[in-house]
């Protein structure tokens, strides 16, 4: 099964002081080596946003190009809006990007690999599969 890797995991792995023995980092490495890691364009944008140095931006952008974006379609965006509305009615807050990730995962029957605790809250209201290494 392919796994959508959330920004939180990429951020842990890409830090200058990333801990090689960290479970998240080693699991990401295993997913990449097994050709199971999925990239979404919105996650790519989050990873690249806020990088101050042009050189660092270019280097990271070029490295991330090894991971093609999973195409998203109108039904993904519609489902993401639906998820946003359902969660909001239940008092659960989340970003539009997080709900797009959830919608893409559901549509493709994939799990989400994340360190972001918000996704556990989403599970109370919407069908979200989280990857547990």
Helices and strands as residue ranges (DSSP letters): E 3-5, H 7-14, H 23-33, E 37-38, H 41-48, H 54-64, H 74-89, H 96-108, E 111-113, H 118-122
